[in-house]
Amino acid sequence: MSALRRLPALATTGVGSLPFTAPAEAVRHAVNAYDVPFCPQLPRLDGDMVRSWLGADPAGCGWCPDRDRQRPAAWDAFVAEVAARPPADRIVKLQVTGPVTLARALDRAAGRRETLVLAAEIARWLAVSVREQLLALREHGLDALLLVDEPGLAQAGLSARDGTVWDPLRLASAAAWGLHVCGTVPWTVVDAAEPDVLSYDLTRDHLPVAARPVITRLLARGGRIAWGAVDPAAPASVAGTSALLVAAIAGVGRRTGDVAAASLVTPACGTGLLSPARERLVAATLDAAVRVTAGAISAHDGAGVPARSS
């Protein structure tokens, strides 16, 4: 996780999906509008988060470990852009649809309940596929943060002992790996999985009591918490977004400057089904809110949060 230390406090990044139809435009936005560039997923070109990996409606497709995997529509443009203009900290982000989410889609289509067994197989396949992307980025001197998207994790029936299902992705050669859960967060499962980064919907869940010890342990081992601070469907004001962030950071129970230094800030979920104008509003709101939040925390602590570049 040492690469995470290179990221600035309250660094912004996107969740993954963007609403653009031109890959080059999507990549320019993902690189210029956020602190941590990410390879955008384009639902209008790639399909939704299940189709983009399985290639068809799960009801009509089979799956096996050697299934072919095409690169995202924006992949070539993304690699060219970050190779030509790498971020100062040389960290970029990739997202994959999680093995539990894909297994549940296939299980529902087949009318069976073997999610955990199937998810373990899919995790190995995903790791092989994404490792090629990670190595390609490394050839350009770039470290990757790999986020695994598991929106319905709480409904999957996993227990704390099942946290090993993501081990193949943990070992896939990323500089750090994490979980994005935009639905209800099963905190005991996430705690047992020990991701380097946890991304969740702060706008909906705020900071539950169950989250505080899990986040404390995450930060203690050098990880980062990614606060989903803007609801793309109904963005709050800059002041409202900053107030939400300040309350969450203060609520963890550690020095606020230290929590801010270990925080990422994101939309609550991807914007792929919205409009480009809404995505630009979300990104601008995040950027402005983070600046206000950094100032508020520095004033509270008397020091601590480095100024952000313009």
Buried (B, 14 or more C-beta within 10 A) or exposed (E): BEBBEBBBBBBBBBBBBBBBEBBBBBBBBBBEBBBBBBBBBBBBBBBBBBBBBBBEEBEEBEBEEEBEBEBBBBBEBBBEBBBEEBBEBBBBBBBBBBBBBBBBBBBEBBEEEEBBEBBBBBBBBBBBBBBEBBEBBBEBEBBBBBBBBBBBBBEBBBEEEBBEBBBBBBEBBBBBBBBBBBBBBBBBBBBBBBBBBBBBBBBBBEBEEEBBEBBBEBBEEEBBBBBBBBBBBEBBEBEBBBBBBBEBBBBBEBBBBBBBBBBBBBBBBBBBBBEBEBBBBBBBBBBBBBBBBBBBBBEBBEEBBBEBEE
